[in-house]
Amino acid sequence: MLGSALQLRPRTIHRTMEAWSRQYGPMFRVRLGTREAVVLADAQAIGAVLRDRPDGFRRPGVTAEVTRELGGLPGLTLAEDDDWRRQRRMVMQAFAPGFVKAYLPRLAQVGVRLVARWRQAAMAGQPIPLSADLKRYAVDVVAGLAFGADVDTVNAGTSDLQDHIDTVLAGVARRSLAPLPYWRWLPLPAERRLAASVTALQGAIDGFVASGRMALAADPALRARPANLLQALIAAADEPGSGLGDAEVAGNVATMLIAGEDTTASALAWTAWLLARHPAALCRARDEVRATVPDLARITPAQADALDYVEACALEAMRLKPPAPFIPLQALRERTVLGVTLPPGTLLWCVLRHASVDAALLACAAEFRPERWLPGGDATTPAARQAILPFGAGARACPGRYLALLEMKVALAALLGHFELDSVTAAGGAEPAEVLGFVMAPAPLKMTLRPRVPGAGDLSAA
């Protein structure tokens, strides 16, 4: 009756699927309670499946069902069919690199606040709660860049908005992986807290959208040169023939809030941990930041673009520790994958990290080597590009990938440009466990820093 459900734990299900892929091969079937799924770990086949969206595959119906039950409005990530096509142009316009670069001063402001917070702890010799601080950073970036709101959780330590986002993230992950919809019959305290946070978050989103419309009404010139992503979304939705309204705008605001916090914070936490364990890479990234970004508060798009090695560190961290180690999909029509015919409705579990850590694809694939992402590196070959998919692939690849990399560059410039990184550790000094929630994050990390002494240690040779 339970199938393999007793062998799986929601927090580590990704590791189990990866282990089974090594044991049973690139394609096999697993039963989880009343559900059956086909697990796929072949990089070429996964790439073909991802490029077959939105016509051949979609997100599993259970994800949309959980969202609807919570009263959510699906944004681009969860929208399907014609709804997705209508929203795609609006969202892609808002996330265009030119628009994102215009938000860089606001992003730098949040980075400067992070420096001030960490300097205070470093001067006092206190360990820094890295995981928590990076979540605060991500919330402030999303609120500032996306909505023009200055919530300043970096200095406040927390905010109601962040608390509600964390509760909703945990609830969506919990319900999406549950074998049975127990919450319909057993309203546990956690489910009551989830309902309250959903209501509060929806109220905040409605307020953001209303403020965005007021700003556009007061200054129509903002439609051509929006000051934040929300204004860009509204302007795109208001174009004749878009077929979109405030419901779709609100859905994508919710998507940015919820997806923008955990994914970036997780990727940054893993990057900092890996850099702390690899002194040569840390030294090279530090020198690049200090030579390229002399003043974080005035960082320019050209300076951010020039942080090639820092970007390579981020990409290498996401290869080894991807925020999304798998993608679940559902077949919309009969499809053939690796010679196997999948009927409509088949659940497909795509294991993304299987090929990207395979020694047949990359030299020393288990090691942290950012150089592999620089020109001529083995991560830049066509085969590697098709197998390593931190932002997905095809028409439904993550639209916020440029913003995510820019956020990571600013945070790493704040860290490496102003401090000496002594350590990043989990409890007890052990390697941090991979904890799957809304994304795959490390167990809580603590970081110790020393303030940078200007002019000291700025050269690799030193």
N, C-alpha and C positions, 0 to 999 in steps of 0.2 A: 504493500500500500504506500510506503514512504519512498520507495526507490532508493536513490543515493542521498536523500536529504540528511540522514543521520551522519553521513561522512563529511558534511559541509558546515562551515560556520560563516555567517554573513561577513564577519570582519576579515576573514582570510580566504574567502571563496575564490579569489583570483589566483592565489598561490596553488590551491588545490587543482584548479582547471589547468594551470601551467604544468603541474607535475603529471597530471593525467595525460596531457598532450605529449610529454616526453615518453610516457609509458605505452600509450595506445596509438600514437601516430597523429597525422595531421587532421583526421576527421573521425569522429565517433559520436555515439548517441548517449545521452544521460537522461535519467528520469528523476525529477524533483517533485515528489508528492504527486499531484494530479497533472503536472506539466512535463512534457518531454522537450528536450532541446538537442540540437546538433551542434557540437563544438568543432570549430574550425581554427586550425593553427598554421595553415599554409599561407605564406605572405602574398604570393601571386594571386591565389584565390580570394583572399581577403580584399586585396586591392580591387579586383574585378567586382566583388560584391558591393564594396563601398561606392564604386563608380556607377553601379546599377541603381543607385538611389536618385530620385524618389520614386521611380516607376516600378522597379523590381522588388525593392525592400524598403521597409520603414522601421521606425522605432517600435518596440513591442507595444501591443495594445495596453498592457498592464501599466506602462508608464503614463500614457495619456489618461487612463482610467483613474490612477492615483491622483494625477493633477486635477482632473475634473472634480473628483470627490472633495478635494480640498478647496474647491471654488476658484482654482487658478485659471488664468487665460493663457493658453499656450502661445509662447513666442515662437521665433523661427526654429529654435532647437527642437521643439515638440510638434510644431505644425506639420501637416501632411498635405499631399495632393495640391489642389488649387490654392488652399490657404497658404501653403509654403511658398508657392510661386508668387503670390501677391506680396508676401512679406519680404521675400529675398531682396528685391531691388531696394526697398526702403532701408533694410538693415545694412546691406553691403555699401550703400551710399554713406550711411552714418559712420561706418568703420573704414572708409577709404583712407589710405595712408596720409593723404593731404590734410584731411580733417583731423586725424589723430595727432599729426605733428603740431597742429595749431593748439592742441590742448597741453603741449609739453610744459609751459610755464606753471600751470596748475599742478601737474604731476610733480614737477620739481619742488613746489611748495610743500607737498606732503613728504617728499624725500628729506627736505631740510628739517622738518619737524622730527622725523625719525632719527636724524643725526643728533638733534638736541636731546632727545629722550635717551639714546644710547650713550651719549657723552656723560650724562649725569650718572648713569649706572657705572660706566667705566671709571670715572673719577673716584667713585665710592668703592670700587672693587667688588661690585655686586654682580652676580650672574643675571643674565637677561633671559626672560622667558621668550625665546625666539619664535616658537610656533604661534604664540598668542600675539606677539607684536606684529608679525607679518600678516596675520589676519586683520589686525587693526589698520595696518598700512593699506591692505587691499580694499577694505571697506571705504576708507577715506578717499582712495583713488577713484573707485567706482562712483561714490556719491558726488565727488567733485567734478570729475570729467564727464560723467554721464548726465548728471542732473544740476550741476552748478551749486550743490549743497555743501556747506562746510560743516561736517559733523564732528571732525577733529577727535576721533576715538584714540588717536596716537597719544595725545596728551591727557585725555580724560580717562584713559585706561580701558574704557568700555563704553557702550551706548545701548539704549533700548533697541535701536535698529540692528546692531550687530547681534544682540542676544536673540532677537526674533529670527534673523537670518540663520543663525546656528541651529535653533530649534527646528525650523522648517527643513533645513538641509538634512538633519538627522532623521526627521520624520519621513521625508520622501524616500531616503535610502532604506529605512527600516521597512516601510510598506512595500516598496518595489521588490524586495528580496524575500518577503514573507511567503511561505508556501500556502497559507490560507489568510483571507481578509478578516482576521480576528477582531479588528477594530469596529466592525459593523455590529458585532454582538457583545463585545466586551470593551467598553470605553474606559481603558486604564488611565491613571493620572497622566502618563506621558502623552496620551492621545488628547486629553483635555487641554494640556499645555500647548500641544501642537495647534489645536483649533484656535486658541486665543492668539497665538503668534501669527497664524495665517490672517486673522481678522486685522490685527494691528499692522501687519506688513502691507495688506491691501489698502488700508487707510493711508499709510505713508506714500505708497505708489500713486494713489489718486491725488494726493497733495502735490507730488512732484510734477505730474502731468498738468495739473491746473496751473501751477507756477510757470511751467514752460509755455503754456498757451498765453498767459498774461504777459510774459516777457516778449513774445513774438507780436502780440497785439500792440504793445507799447513801442516796439522798434521793429517795423516790418523789414528793415535791412538785414536783420538776423536770419531771415529765411535763406538769403544767398550766402551769408557767412555766419553760420550758427556758432554760438559760444560754447556749446556742449553737445553731447551725443543726443540727449533728449530733444533739444531743439531741432537737430538734424532729422530725427525720426519723425517729429510732428510735421516739419516742412515737407518731407518726402510723402507722408501719408496724405497731406492736404493737396498734393498735386492732382490735377484733373485726371480721372480715369484710374486712380490707384486702387480703388475698391477697399481702402483701409480707413479705419477710424481710431478713436481713442481706445477701443478694446484691444486692438492689435498693438498699439503703442504701449499700453499698460502691460500687455503680455511680454513684450520685449524688454521693458524696464525691469520686470520681475526676473526675467532670464539673466539680465546683466548683473542684477544685485546678487542673485543666488549663485550663478555659475562663476561670476567674477571674483568672488571672495576666496572660495576654497581652492580653485584650480591654481591661481597665481601664488597664493600663500604656500600651498603644498610644494609647487615646483621650486620656489625660492628656498624653502627650508631644506629640501634635499640638496640643492646646489650649494648652500652654505656648509652643510655637513660634509659633502664630498670635497669641497675646497679645503676644509680644515684637515682632512685626512691626506691631502696631496699637496705638500708644501711647494713643489716646483710649479704646479698649476696655479696655486694661490699667489705665488710671487709674480708670475707673468701677468695674471689678471690684474693684480694690484698695480703693477708698473704701467700697464696700459691705461687704467683709469686715471692715475695721477698725471700721466703725460697728456691725456686727451681731454679730461674734464677738470680744469683748474678751479672752477667755481660751480658747484652743483646748482646753486640758486639761479645761475644764468646759463645752464646747459642749453645748447642749440641742437636742432635736428641733425646738423652735420656731425656734431660731436657724438651724439647718440648713435648715429649710423656707423661711425668710425670705431666703435667698441666691438671689433670683430672677434677678439679672443673671449671677451666676456659673453658675447652671444654664443660662441662655441661651447663655453662652459655650461650655459643654460640648456642648450640642445643636448649635450652629452648627459647632463643630469636627467633630462626628460626621457632619454633613451633607456637609461638604467632604472630610473624610478618614475615612470610615467604617471601623471595624475589620473589618467584614464587607461588602465592596463588592459581593458577589454571594451568591446562595443556590442551590446545585444541588439539584434535586428529580427524582423519578422518578414517572411516572404509574402508578397502581395499576389503572386501568381506562380505557376509551376516554373521552377528554375532548376538547371543542372549545374552542380558544383562538384568539381573533382570526379566527374563521371557518375555522380549520384543524383537522382531526380528528387527534388524537394517539393512536396505538394504545397499549395497555397496555405498560409497560416503557420508554416514551420518556423519555430523559434531557432535562431542561429546565434551562437555565442562566439564572437570573433576574438581570439586570444592575440592581442597586439604585441606582447612582449616576447613571444616565442622566437620569432626570427631575428629580432633586433639584438638579441644577446647570443646569437648563434655564431660559433667560431668559423663556420663555413662562409659566413657573410663578411665578418670583420676580423681583423687581426686582434688577438687578445680581447675578445668581445666582452669579457666580464670585467675588464679594467676601465677606469675613468681616464680617458684620453681625449681631452677637448681638441687636440691638434687634428684629430681625424675629420673635424668639420671645416677646417680651413681649406683653401683651394688645393686640390690634388690629394686630399685625404680620402681614406677609404669609405667614409660616411657620405661622400659627395658623389659617389658613382650612381648610375641609374638604378642598379639593383638595390643599393642601400636606400636610396630615396623612396623606392617603392615599398620597402619593407619596414622602414622606420616612420611611423605615422603619429607623432605626438598631437597633431591637430586634425587627424582624420584624413580623408581623401575624397576626391570627386566634387560634385556640385555642392555637397553638404559638408564640406570641410569647415572647420571653425572659422566664422567670419571675424572673430576678435583676435586672431593670432598675431597680427602686427602690434596691436595694443598690448597684448600679454607680454611679448618680448620687450617692448619699450618699458613697461612697468618693471620687469625684471632687471633691465639695464640700470634704471634709475635707483632701484633699491640696492643693487650690488655696487653702484658708484657711491652711494651713501655709506655703505659698509667699508669698502676697500679704499676709498679716497680719504677717509677721516680716522680710520682705526687700524690697529694691528690685531688680527684675529688669532686669539690664543687657542680657543677650543670651542667645539660644538658637540655636545654629548646628550645622550638619553639618560634616563634614570639608571643609576648603578654603573654607568660607563659602558654599558653593553651597546652593541649595534642596535639602532632604533628599529623596532618592529614596524612592518608595513601594516597600517590599519585602514581597512576599506570602509568608507562611509559614503558620502556623496562622491568623493574622489579618493584616491589612494594616497594617504598622508603618512608622515612618520609619527611614531609615538612622540609625545611632547618633548621638545628639545630645549636645552639651556645653552647659552652662548656666553663666553667671557671675552672681553675686549680690553685693549689698552688704547688710550688716545694717541693718535699719530703725532710724532715729533716732526715738524716740518723740516724737510731736507735730509731726514735720516731714513735710511733703508729704502730709497726710492729707485735703486738700481738692482736688477737681478743679481749682478755680480757681487753686490754687497752681502 
